[in-house]
Amino acid sequence: MSAVGERGQVTIPKAIRDYFGLTKGTRVDFEIANDGIRLRKRAGAEDAFDRLDGYLADRRIIKDIDAYIAESRGR
């Protein structure tokens, strides 16, 4: 059993966190249900950096910024 703390926080029991893969930083949604409150693990990326992971993987790596600038300016 958990209790709501002063700031509205609740500790999810470890067995439940482990079962559902809830780790530090996992985003969750709260929903009103007919019989109470439903907590759902948010699908998709956990934060902005996770959403961008791999975005630049197929992009060109610039090793010499001065040469890149000169090339992009047509020099």
C-alpha positions, 0 to 999 in steps of 0.5 A: 500500500502507498500513500499520497505525499505532501506534494502529491507523489506516490511510490509505486511498489518495486514489484510493480515497477519491475513487472512493467519496466518502470525505471527512473524517468519513465513517463506515465499517464493518469486516466480517470476510470469508472472504478478509480484511477488508471496509470499507464506507461506512456508509449514511445520515446521517454524524452526529447533526446530519445526521440532524436536518437539516431536522427543524425546517424546517416548524416555527414560528419563534419571533421573540419568546420572551416573546410565545410563552410568554404565548400558550402559557400562554393570556394 
